[in-house]
Amino acid sequence: MRISLRFPAAIITLAALSACGGAGGAPPTQSAFPAAGAPTSPMGWFEPAACTTGRLKLDKCSVHLTKTDPKATVTATGPKGGTISFTDKTCTDKKTAEVTGSDGKYVVTAGIKAGHCAARFMDIEKKKVLGTGVLAIENTL
């Protein structure tokens, strides 16, 4: 019996894409991305290539907020002509963190509750989504 290597590669690709998009509230975890040797942050979440789709790029996929380091900056870039927007208030609603900013420059500030959440970004041009990104946020107070 001959086994094709395309099937496992397709499964890994689908797992990576499904963890970044969709309506889930939890950030992507290593178990959602079984690819060996991929770069991760100290929290185990995947770095920029794995947290964006399409033509939107985030300069980091995750931030870790602490008492001594309660703020982080995130830069989102996309093709000329698109508008990058922050599209999710989950972190603010959970009081874990607040994301503010515009035009691709955002500041993540620790909230009053420890925990984690995911902030979603979109790049849109003429009502067409050019790309999406998910920023995993962890607040340990």
C-alpha positions as CSV (number, residue, x, y, z in Angstrom):
1,M,0.0,0.0,0.0
2,R,1.4,3.4,-1.0
3,I,0.8,6.4,1.3
4,S,0.9,9.9,-0.1
5,L,2.6,12.7,1.8
6,R,0.1,15.2,0.5
7,F,-2.6,14.0,2.9
8,P,-0.7,14.8,6.2
9,A,0.5,18.1,4.8
10,A,-3.1,19.0,4.0
11,I,-4.3,18.1,7.5
12,I,-1.5,20.3,9.0
13,T,-2.4,23.2,6.7
14,L,-6.1,23.0,7.5
15,A,-5.4,22.8,11.3
16,A,-3.2,25.9,11.1
17,L,-5.8,27.9,9.0
18,S,-8.8,26.9,11.2
19,A,-7.0,27.9,14.4
20,C,-6.5,31.5,13.1
21,G,-9.9,32.1,11.6
22,G,-13.4,31.3,12.8
23,A,-15.3,32.4,15.8
24,G,-13.5,30.7,18.6
25,G,-12.5,32.8,21.5
26,A,-9.4,31.0,22.6
27,P,-6.0,31.7,21.1
28,P,-4.4,29.1,19.0
29,T,-2.3,26.6,20.9
30,Q,0.5,24.3,20.0
31,S,-1.8,21.3,19.9
32,A,-3.8,23.0,17.1
33,F,-0.5,23.2,15.1
34,P,1.2,19.8,14.9
35,A,4.0,21.0,12.6
36,A,7.3,20.2,14.2
37,G,10.1,22.8,14.4
38,A,7.9,25.8,13.9
39,P,8.9,28.9,15.9
40,T,6.8,29.6,19.0
41,S,6.7,32.3,21.6
42,P,7.4,31.6,25.3
43,M,3.6,30.9,25.8
44,G,3.7,28.3,23.1
45,W,1.6,30.3,20.6
46,F,2.9,30.5,17.1
47,E,4.7,33.5,15.7
48,P,3.7,35.7,12.7
49,A,3.6,33.3,9.8
50,A,1.0,31.1,11.5
51,C,-1.4,33.7,12.9
52,T,-2.3,35.5,9.7
53,T,-4.1,34.6,6.5
54,G,-4.1,36.4,3.2
55,R,-2.2,39.6,2.8
56,L,-2.4,40.9,6.4
57,K,0.7,40.5,8.5
58,L,1.2,41.1,12.2
59,D,4.6,41.7,13.6
60,K,3.9,39.3,16.5
61,C,1.3,36.6,17.2
62,S,1.2,36.9,20.9
63,V,1.9,39.3,23.8
64,H,2.5,38.5,27.5
65,L,1.4,41.3,29.8
66,T,2.7,41.5,33.4
67,K,2.7,43.9,36.4
68,T,6.1,45.1,35.3
69,D,5.4,45.1,31.6
70,P,1.6,46.0,31.2
71,K,1.8,47.3,27.6
72,A,2.8,46.0,24.3
73,T,2.8,47.3,20.7
74,V,1.6,45.5,17.6
75,T,2.0,46.5,14.0
76,A,-0.3,45.2,11.3
77,T,0.6,45.7,7.6
78,G,-1.1,44.9,4.4
79,P,-1.1,45.9,0.7
80,K,-1.7,49.5,-0.3
81,G,-5.3,50.4,-0.6
82,G,-6.6,48.2,2.2
83,T,-7.9,49.4,5.5
84,I,-6.7,47.5,8.6
85,S,-9.1,47.4,11.5
86,F,-9.4,45.9,14.9
87,T,-12.5,43.8,14.7
88,D,-12.9,42.2,18.1
89,K,-13.8,43.4,21.6
90,T,-13.5,40.0,23.4
91,C,-10.4,41.1,25.4
92,T,-12.1,44.3,26.6
93,D,-15.3,42.5,27.5
94,K,-13.3,39.9,29.5
95,K,-11.4,42.8,31.2
96,T,-8.2,40.9,30.3
97,A,-6.7,43.6,28.0
98,E,-7.6,46.6,25.9
99,V,-6.5,47.0,22.3
100,T,-6.4,50.6,21.0
101,G,-5.0,52.3,17.9
102,S,-5.6,52.6,14.2
103,D,-3.9,52.6,10.8
104,G,-1.9,49.5,11.6
105,K,-0.4,50.6,14.9
106,Y,-2.0,49.2,18.1
107,V,-1.2,49.3,21.8
108,V,-2.3,46.4,24.0
109,T,-2.8,47.3,27.7
110,A,-3.3,44.9,30.5
111,G,-6.8,44.8,32.0
112,I,-7.8,44.3,35.6
113,K,-8.3,40.5,35.3
114,A,-5.7,37.8,34.6
115,G,-6.3,35.5,31.8
116,H,-6.0,35.1,28.0
117,C,-8.0,36.2,25.0
118,A,-7.7,36.6,21.2
119,A,-7.9,39.9,19.3
120,R,-8.8,39.7,15.7
121,F,-7.7,42.1,12.9
122,M,-8.9,42.4,9.3
123,D,-7.6,44.1,6.2
124,I,-10.4,45.1,3.9
125,E,-10.4,46.8,0.5
126,K,-13.6,47.6,-1.4
127,K,-15.7,45.3,0.8
128,K,-13.3,42.4,0.1
129,V,-11.3,40.8,3.0
130,L,-7.6,40.7,2.0
131,G,-6.5,39.0,5.1
132,T,-7.1,38.4,8.8
133,G,-4.9,38.0,11.9
134,V,-5.2,36.8,15.4
135,L,-3.2,38.2,18.3
136,A,-3.1,35.9,21.4
137,I,-2.9,38.0,24.6
138,E,-2.0,36.7,28.0
139,N,-2.3,38.8,31.1
140,T,-0.7,37.5,34.3
141,L,-1.0,40.7,36.3
